[in-house]
Amino acid sequence: MTDEQSRAAESVANEAHTAIEVSRGFASWLSANRASLAFTSYQTGQLFLVGVLPNGQVSFNQQNFQRAMGVHHQAGRLYLGSLFQVWRLENMLRPGEVGNAAFDSVLVPRNAQTTGDIDIHELSVDRDGRVVFVNTKYSCLATLSLTHSFRPIWKPTFISKLAPEDRCHLNGLAMLNGVPKYATAVSRSDIVNGWRERRSEGGVLIDIETDAIVTDRLSMPHSPRAWGDRVWALDSGRGYLITVDPASGAKEDIAFCPGFVRGLTFHNGHAIATVSKPRNGTFAGLALEDALRERDGEAWCGVLVIDVRAGGIVEWIRLQGAITELFDVAVMPDVVCPMSIGAASPEIRTSITLDEAEPTAAGR
């Protein structure tokens, strides 16, 4: 990739005419916490990687992945769910190398597992290295299969059968000690698209291990997380980052987020989440609509950094223009300035690296 092409990828105004702005302290926050971010927009099919350039400016690297959804980071690796595939991107740099004099991680798509359009939402990797994802269309958790579209590994007890009907809108996954522990769904509906009539209430947090409903007092919940000694989630229909007591189901509001909040990760005492603007009246009938009106505010599209102790937003990214909806976010610790190469980009054909293990003679 040439320097000119690289600079184009870092531009804060993309070809879809979306302006990106950041809070004054955002670059300093990334640097102080030695971290970068990855977030996705399924609306425009883009993966964004955010870091800090050597000159101190914020870098936005954007690549196209059709209907980019769940994103999960491991050291040197990124997993991404898309329209009909799960992608695995690998950092092609060797220790000490820098790409284009600026990037300490250059992520290249090395594998795409085809699942078909099963509406993959959040995903993660278990302690055995197995990719686990939310198969929303079939109302289950699933993993990849070498032969078939997917292999189901769990479904809520209220789902009577696996069918491509998006019955309850299962959407979120929390891992604990390397195994799936919690899931979120918009309702306990067991009919095709039944969740759409239950958006304002009846959202559930489910203990995957016991099949118990931890709480059914949520509004369009997303992104459960077991972090620290607490269970966290996004009460998206209300616009809140919350904690939930796994014993009683009681919830506590931590911070209000100005938009439809989905995608959640944690780093150094901060929660990081994405917010979206409404689409086709999706806020209608939700408490979030009234909450924004009471605060005399408009919904955002962007990324929020929340101090969980104070319950306030300390830094942010805001997108204004063509991109109005985001889905997921992942933190990339110890990565200062990442970039990726798109699967359909011209650079993919010439970005070639060699595994330098010594070759052996045939038969040895």
C-alpha positions as CSV (number, residue, x, y, z in Angstrom):
1,M,0.0,0.0,0.0
2,T,1.4,3.4,-0.9
3,D,1.6,6.3,1.5
4,E,-1.0,8.2,-0.6
5,Q,-3.4,5.2,-0.3
6,S,-2.8,5.0,3.4
7,R,-3.5,8.6,4.0
8,A,-6.8,8.3,2.1
9,A,-7.8,5.4,4.4
10,E,-7.1,7.6,7.4
11,S,-9.2,10.5,6.3
12,V,-11.9,11.6,8.7
13,A,-14.3,12.2,5.8
14,N,-15.1,9.1,3.9
15,E,-16.4,8.6,0.4
16,A,-20.0,8.3,1.8
17,H,-19.7,11.9,3.1
18,T,-19.6,11.1,6.8
19,A,-17.8,13.6,8.9
20,I,-16.0,12.2,11.9
21,E,-15.1,14.3,14.9
22,V,-13.6,13.3,18.3
23,S,-13.5,14.9,21.7
24,R,-10.6,17.1,22.6
25,G,-9.0,14.5,24.9
26,F,-9.7,11.4,22.8
27,A,-6.2,11.0,21.3
28,S,-4.6,11.5,24.8
29,W,-7.0,8.9,26.3
30,L,-5.9,6.4,23.7
31,S,-2.3,7.1,24.2
32,A,-2.5,7.1,28.0
33,N,-4.3,3.8,28.0
34,R,-2.1,2.4,25.2
35,A,-5.1,1.1,23.3
36,S,-6.9,1.4,20.0
37,L,-10.4,0.6,19.0
38,A,-12.3,-1.4,16.3
39,F,-15.9,-0.7,15.6
40,T,-18.4,-1.7,12.9
41,S,-21.2,-0.3,10.9
42,Y,-23.5,-2.9,9.3
43,Q,-25.5,-0.1,7.6
44,T,-22.5,0.8,5.4
45,G,-20.6,-2.4,5.7
46,Q,-17.5,-1.0,7.3
47,L,-14.8,-1.9,9.8
48,F,-13.2,1.1,11.5
49,L,-9.8,0.9,13.2
50,V,-9.0,3.9,15.4
51,G,-5.5,4.7,16.8
52,V,-3.0,7.5,17.2
53,L,-0.5,8.5,14.5
54,P,3.1,9.4,15.3
55,N,2.2,13.1,15.0
56,G,-0.5,12.7,17.7
57,Q,-3.5,12.9,15.4
58,V,-6.3,10.3,15.5
59,S,-6.2,7.8,12.7
60,F,-9.4,6.3,11.2
61,N,-8.7,3.3,8.9
62,Q,-11.8,2.1,7.1
63,Q,-12.3,-1.1,5.1
64,N,-15.4,-2.7,3.6
65,F,-16.9,-5.9,4.9
66,Q,-20.5,-6.4,3.8
67,R,-22.9,-6.0,6.8
68,A,-20.0,-5.8,9.4
69,M,-21.4,-6.8,12.7
70,G,-19.8,-8.5,15.8
71,V,-16.1,-7.9,16.3
72,H,-13.7,-9.7,18.7
73,H,-10.0,-9.0,19.3
74,Q,-7.3,-11.3,20.4
75,A,-3.6,-10.5,20.4
76,G,-2.6,-10.1,16.8
77,R,-6.0,-11.2,15.5
78,L,-9.5,-9.8,14.8
79,Y,-12.7,-11.8,14.2
80,L,-15.5,-10.2,12.3
81,G,-19.0,-11.3,11.6
82,S,-20.5,-10.2,8.3
83,L,-23.5,-10.9,6.0
84,F,-22.7,-14.5,5.3
85,Q,-19.2,-15.1,6.6
86,V,-17.1,-15.0,9.7
87,W,-13.7,-13.4,8.9
88,R,-10.4,-13.9,10.6
89,L,-7.9,-11.1,10.2
90,E,-4.2,-11.5,11.2
91,N,-1.5,-9.0,11.9
92,M,1.1,-9.6,9.2
93,L,3.8,-7.5,10.9
94,R,6.7,-9.2,12.6
95,P,7.8,-7.9,16.1
96,G,9.4,-4.4,15.7
97,E,8.0,-3.8,12.2
98,V,5.9,-0.8,11.3
99,G,3.6,-0.4,8.3
100,N,3.9,2.7,6.3
101,A,6.0,4.4,9.0
102,A,2.9,4.7,11.1
103,F,1.0,1.5,11.8
104,D,2.1,-1.1,14.5
105,S,-0.6,-3.6,13.4
106,V,-1.6,-4.4,9.8
107,L,-4.5,-6.7,9.8
108,V,-5.0,-8.9,6.7
109,P,-8.1,-11.1,6.1
110,R,-6.6,-14.7,6.1
111,N,-9.8,-16.7,6.4
112,A,-13.5,-16.3,5.7
113,Q,-15.8,-19.1,6.8
114,T,-19.0,-19.1,4.9
115,T,-22.2,-19.5,7.0
116,G,-24.9,-18.2,4.7
117,D,-27.1,-15.3,5.8
118,I,-27.9,-16.3,9.4
119,D,-27.8,-12.8,10.8
120,I,-24.7,-13.2,12.9
121,H,-24.6,-10.7,15.8
122,E,-22.0,-10.8,18.6
123,L,-19.2,-13.3,18.6
124,S,-16.3,-14.5,20.7
125,V,-13.7,-17.3,21.1
126,D,-13.9,-19.9,23.8
127,R,-11.0,-21.4,25.8
128,D,-10.6,-24.1,23.3
129,G,-10.1,-21.6,20.4
130,R,-13.6,-22.3,19.0
131,V,-15.5,-19.3,17.5
132,V,-18.9,-18.9,19.2
133,F,-21.4,-16.5,17.7
134,V,-25.0,-15.4,18.1
135,N,-27.1,-16.9,15.3
136,T,-30.0,-14.5,15.5
137,K,-32.0,-15.9,12.6
138,Y,-32.1,-19.3,14.2
139,S,-32.4,-18.1,17.8
140,C,-29.3,-19.9,19.0
141,L,-25.6,-19.8,19.8
142,A,-23.6,-21.6,17.2
143,T,-20.0,-22.4,16.2
144,L,-18.4,-23.0,12.8
145,S,-18.6,-26.2,10.9
146,L,-16.1,-27.4,8.3
147,T,-19.0,-28.9,6.3
148,H,-22.2,-27.1,7.1
149,S,-23.3,-23.5,7.6
150,F,-23.1,-23.8,11.4
151,R,-23.4,-26.1,14.4
152,P,-25.8,-25.1,17.1
153,I,-24.5,-25.4,20.6
154,W,-27.3,-23.8,22.7
155,K,-30.8,-22.3,22.5
156,P,-33.1,-20.7,25.1
157,T,-35.5,-23.2,26.6
158,F,-38.4,-21.1,25.4
159,I,-37.4,-21.6,21.8
160,S,-39.2,-24.8,20.7
161,K,-37.2,-25.5,17.6
162,L,-34.4,-24.1,15.4
163,A,-36.0,-22.2,12.5
164,P,-34.9,-19.3,10.3
165,E,-37.5,-17.0,12.0
166,D,-35.7,-14.6,14.3
167,R,-38.2,-15.5,17.0
168,C,-36.8,-13.7,20.1
169,H,-34.0,-11.6,18.6
170,L,-31.2,-13.3,20.5
171,N,-28.4,-10.8,20.0
172,G,-25.8,-10.6,22.8
173,L,-23.1,-12.9,24.3
174,A,-21.0,-12.8,27.5
175,M,-18.1,-15.1,28.1
176,L,-16.9,-16.0,31.6
177,N,-13.6,-18.0,32.1
178,G,-13.6,-18.8,28.4
179,V,-17.1,-20.3,28.1
180,P,-20.5,-18.7,27.1
181,K,-22.2,-17.5,30.3
182,Y,-24.9,-14.9,29.5
183,A,-27.1,-14.0,26.5
184,T,-29.6,-11.3,25.8
185,A,-32.8,-11.4,23.8
186,V,-35.5,-8.8,23.1
187,S,-38.3,-11.1,24.2
188,R,-39.2,-14.7,25.0
189,S,-41.3,-15.0,21.8
190,D,-41.4,-18.4,20.0
191,I,-43.1,-17.3,16.8
192,V,-41.6,-15.7,13.7
193,N,-40.5,-12.1,14.3
194,G,-42.5,-12.2,17.5
195,W,-40.0,-10.0,19.3
196,R,-41.0,-6.9,17.3
197,E,-44.2,-6.6,19.3
198,R,-42.3,-6.8,22.6
199,R,-39.6,-4.1,22.0
200,S,-40.5,-1.8,24.9
201,E,-40.5,-4.5,27.7
202,G,-39.9,-8.1,28.3
203,G,-36.2,-8.2,27.2
204,V,-34.3,-11.0,29.0
205,L,-30.8,-11.7,30.3
206,I,-30.3,-15.5,30.3
207,D,-27.8,-17.6,32.3
208,I,-26.6,-20.0,29.6
209,E,-25.2,-22.4,32.1
210,T,-28.4,-22.9,34.0
211,D,-31.0,-21.7,31.4
212,A,-32.4,-19.4,34.0
213,I,-33.9,-16.0,33.2
214,V,-31.8,-13.6,35.3
215,T,-34.2,-10.8,34.6
216,D,-37.1,-10.1,32.2
217,R,-37.3,-6.4,33.0
218,L,-35.2,-5.0,30.1
219,S,-36.0,-3.0,27.0
220,M,-34.3,-4.3,23.8
221,P,-31.2,-5.4,25.8
222,H,-27.8,-6.0,24.1
223,S,-24.2,-6.8,24.8
224,P,-24.1,-8.6,28.2
225,R,-20.6,-8.7,29.7
226,A,-19.1,-10.4,32.8
227,W,-16.5,-7.8,33.8
228,G,-14.9,-7.4,37.2
229,D,-17.2,-8.8,39.8
230,R,-20.4,-7.6,38.1
231,V,-22.7,-8.5,35.2
232,W,-23.1,-5.6,32.8
233,A,-25.5,-5.0,29.9
234,L,-27.0,-2.4,27.7
235,D,-30.7,-1.6,28.3
236,S,-30.9,-0.2,24.7
237,G,-34.6,0.7,24.6
238,R,-34.0,3.0,27.6
239,G,-30.5,4.1,26.6
240,Y,-28.6,3.0,29.7
241,L,-25.5,1.1,30.5
242,I,-26.6,-1.0,33.5
243,T,-25.4,-3.7,35.9
244,V,-27.6,-6.7,36.8
245,D,-27.5,-8.7,40.0
246,P,-27.3,-12.3,38.8
247,A,-29.0,-13.5,42.0
248,S,-32.0,-11.1,42.2
249,G,-32.2,-9.7,38.7
250,A,-32.2,-6.2,40.1
251,K,-30.7,-3.7,37.7
252,E,-28.7,-0.5,38.4
253,D,-28.4,2.4,35.9
254,I,-24.8,3.5,35.4
255,A,-24.8,6.0,32.6
256,F,-27.3,7.4,30.1
257,C,-26.2,7.1,26.4
258,P,-27.7,9.5,23.8
259,G,-28.7,7.0,21.2
260,F,-29.6,3.3,20.6
261,V,-26.7,1.7,22.4
262,R,-25.1,-1.6,21.2
263,G,-21.7,-3.1,21.5
264,L,-19.7,-3.0,24.8
265,T,-16.2,-3.5,25.9
266,F,-14.1,-2.5,28.9
267,H,-10.6,-1.1,29.4
268,N,-8.9,0.4,32.5
269,G,-12.0,1.3,34.4
270,H,-13.9,2.5,31.3
271,A,-16.8,1.1,29.4
272,I,-16.8,1.7,25.6
273,A,-20.0,1.5,23.6
274,T,-21.5,2.5,20.3
275,V,-24.7,4.5,19.8
276,S,-26.9,4.9,16.8
277,K,-29.5,7.2,15.4
278,P,-33.1,6.0,14.9
279,R,-34.1,4.1,11.8
280,N,-37.6,3.9,10.4
281,G,-39.2,4.9,13.7
282,T,-37.3,2.3,15.7
283,F,-37.3,4.6,18.8
284,A,-41.1,5.0,18.7
285,G,-42.7,3.6,21.8
286,L,-39.4,3.2,23.6
287,A,-38.4,5.0,26.8
288,L,-35.3,6.2,25.0
289,E,-37.4,8.5,22.8
290,D,-38.9,10.2,25.8
291,A,-35.6,10.4,27.6
292,L,-33.9,12.2,24.7
293,R,-36.9,14.7,24.6
294,E,-36.7,15.3,28.3
295,R,-33.0,16.1,28.0
296,D,-33.6,18.3,25.0
297,G,-31.2,16.3,23.0
298,E,-30.8,14.5,19.7
299,A,-29.6,10.9,19.2
300,W,-26.0,10.4,18.3
301,C,-24.1,8.0,16.1
302,G,-20.7,7.3,17.5
303,V,-18.5,5.7,20.2
304,L,-18.7,6.7,23.9
305,V,-16.0,6.2,26.5
306,I,-17.7,6.0,29.9
307,D,-16.0,6.3,33.3
308,V,-17.9,3.6,35.1
309,R,-17.1,4.9,38.6
310,A,-18.5,8.4,37.9
311,G,-21.1,7.2,35.4
312,G,-20.2,9.9,32.9
313,I,-19.0,10.1,29.3
314,V,-15.4,11.3,29.3
315,E,-14.4,10.9,25.6
316,W,-16.2,10.3,22.3
317,I,-16.2,9.8,18.6
318,R,-19.2,11.3,16.6
319,L,-20.2,10.4,13.1
320,Q,-22.4,12.8,11.2
321,G,-23.7,12.2,7.6
322,A,-24.4,9.0,5.7
323,I,-23.4,6.7,8.6
324,T,-26.1,6.7,11.2
325,E,-25.9,3.2,12.7
326,L,-23.1,1.2,14.4
327,F,-23.2,-2.2,16.0
328,D,-20.1,-3.4,17.9
329,V,-16.8,-2.2,19.4
330,A,-13.7,-4.0,20.6
331,V,-10.6,-2.6,22.4
332,M,-7.2,-3.5,21.1
333,P,-4.8,-3.3,24.1
334,D,-1.1,-2.5,23.4
335,V,-1.9,-1.5,19.8
336,V,-1.2,2.2,19.1
337,C,-2.2,2.6,15.5
338,P,-3.8,-0.2,13.6
339,M,-4.9,-0.5,10.0
340,S,-6.4,-3.3,7.9
341,I,-6.5,-4.3,4.3
342,G,-9.8,-4.9,2.7
343,A,-10.7,-8.3,1.2
344,A,-11.7,-6.6,-2.1
345,S,-9.0,-3.9,-2.1
346,P,-6.2,-3.8,-4.7
347,E,-3.6,-4.1,-1.9
348,I,-4.8,-7.6,-1.0
349,R,-3.1,-9.0,-4.1
350,T,0.3,-7.6,-3.3
351,S,0.4,-7.8,0.6
352,I,2.4,-11.0,0.7
353,T,4.5,-12.1,3.7
354,L,6.5,-15.3,4.1
355,D,6.4,-17.7,7.1
356,E,10.2,-18.0,7.4
357,A,10.4,-21.5,8.9
358,E,13.2,-23.4,7.3
359,P,11.9,-25.6,4.4
360,T,12.7,-29.3,4.6
361,A,13.6,-31.7,1.8
362,A,10.9,-34.0,0.5
363,G,10.5,-37.1,2.6
364,R,12.3,-35.7,5.7
